[in-house]
Amino acid sequence: HSLLHTSRNGRMAADLGELLVPYMPTIRVPRTGDRVFKSECAFSYDSPESEGGLYVCMNTFLGFGREHVERHYRKTGQSVYMHLKRHVKEKATGAAGGAISRRRNGKVFLDLELNRDFNGDEYDCEDEAKLVIFPDHFEIPLPNIEELPALVTIACDAVLNAASAYKKQEPDSWDKEIQVSKHARSLRQQDNGVRIPPSGWKCQKCEMKENLWLNLSDGAVLCGKWFFDGSGGNGHALDHFKDTNFPLAVKLDNLTPDIADIYSFDEEEAVLDPQISEHLQHFGIDIINGTDNGHHNTDNTNGVRPRVSEWEVIQESGMKLKAVYGSGFTGIKNLGNSCYLGTIMQVLFSIPEFQRAYVGNLQRIYDYSPLDPSTDFSTQMAKLGHGLLSGLYSKPPMKSELIEQVMKEEYKPKGISLKMFKALVSNGHPEFSSNRQQDAQKFFLHLINLVERNSVGLENPNNAFRYLVEERVQCCQTQKVRYTQKVDYLMQLPAPIEAASNREELIAYEAKRNEAEENMRAPPEPVRARIPFTACLQAFTEPENIPDFWSSELQAKSAGVKTSRFASFPEYLVVQIKKFTFVVDWVPKKVDLSIDIPDFLDLSRLRGTGLQAGEQELPDLTPPIVLPEDTRGKKGSPEIDESAAMQLAEMGFPLEACRKAIYYTGNMGPEMAFNWIIAHMEEPDFSEPLALPTFMEPGPSVAGSGLAATPLDNHPPEESIAILTSMGFPRRHTVQALKATTEIFSHSSLQNSSSSVRLDGEHL
């Protein structure tokens, strides 16, 4: 039913006023801080440009497509929605053949980006808005200022003119436009001989090892304050500026060939430095110009033809590609350096376990979603999976005016935009909430953590990646061993260049390149190293020296060695090949190589064996807790590997929880601590600071603890012990805890995952 506007009918104003009276308490005017979702449905990727348009709730300002607005009405009872529809039409042409621009109605204007998939010079938009009252779908065209109550008019006007939800967020959680520092071009650097090593940094005043800033004037390395990047510090970098007036500093912790975070103490904001490469080289750091970032180099000096960049090869530049449509062929729009996000999500939803967990349960997830679906992880995962797999957003154009573009291969499918998903998964994360380049491996682990948190009591698709690693540690002096297991989801492997299958070709190329340099001639065509994946995988089992190994047999530090094998296999093995190596002079060398992946991979030879005949186990004793001299007697000051804690904090975990994880796993590294975090994140004191007694004696031996006299029928199941020790707990504490607790885990939940493995080419 439609209530049509007419200025001649005096009765119409009274009718509309009476009609809206029962709903007036539910209609709100957007306040400062309210986000108006008028560009994207909370349950789908429908927008005002979709066939059914978008319905915006006049109470919560959430947007819903035509298929989902009824659900929101049934769940909340909210009856009044603003229906927004954008009509994309071909521009009319004048006598001269030029397009005649249409004039927009200034009142009904949607603050939305024009869909650039339609050629903007040939197509125009017409926006339409109306109020719709459920459940009878009464429609009131807008604007209708004379007939509508004043409150409704004000609310409609505010919604129509509000910035989209994500534009409103940009100044807060997405990158602001960073300006060039006024000190950058005139910066004077001291010739004091300071050279910064590629690792091992610490604050020159308090010896902190994280949140370190290099002053670009004198090379001083000092800690920052919390407000620089959300991490801790004692503010010595700022104190140094107050003493010296040296204005610019660059953050060392995340300095990469693509990222340099520069802060101006004088201007009190993050800045750009166009000469950062030269300023870093002054202190022996050649990290910015030392690598090829993959973008096309247009320099054509000396008559040398520029090489086609790897980026252009990936993009298939210069090739005519035919658009494909349908299920599984939906693209993802780049939000600005968000390729890491699109890549990971495309891969995850190609895996049946993720398809089943989210798309297969879509109706149940939607029915039980909270009142604000935009903040619910499971809802947004189901929405994303359905958007990619349904084919609804990968349809060929139906409008006759676009057929010509299709024939000319100028029309491209729209794809979906992950603004709502990105805002949710990056909320509170200092890196992923920015628009800077990010590491796909870090985002994968961040997402694994989010899936883990939101899969309690439900099917956990992470199990497809989960596997157990058997670690064998041996004391080199006593030859005794200890076997432990840890949970992992991703394997990081080096790329051994010495194992290249085309070594002779590489040697010949290197000789030609050196000769060309000596004779000032153009270099030969590069030769790429080809490395078998099995050679990379071999590194997984190579022995690794353990620094500061504490031998429980000797009750002292000793030389130790560690080897790793599979205790169980994942359904899908996720591998990161590390192609960057850093040398002493700070030049990061990106190894130009390709990895030959076999169609079938036999991992049986990498299976763990457990304790072997003739091997003797190291005693199950806990190393003594040694507090630094200056903190002895102070509560809560244990020695912790702060760099490892910061590495975990970058994944989005609270810093204090990360410090506890590092401490309770004996400073064994971030991987072991990650398992501890997963096991303890639901505890009420998870984010509380670590607090210890003033002095702790070394733990008693197993023999002295009375465990030997324990009846066998009271001994906890070995599977339970194995799971808890894999999280980093000492065996002695694990046994005591299992005995003292009637139900920690059900027996079924502690069974090892299936050791079957499917690793053909498709799954790799």
Disulfide bonds with the S-S distance in Angstrom:
none
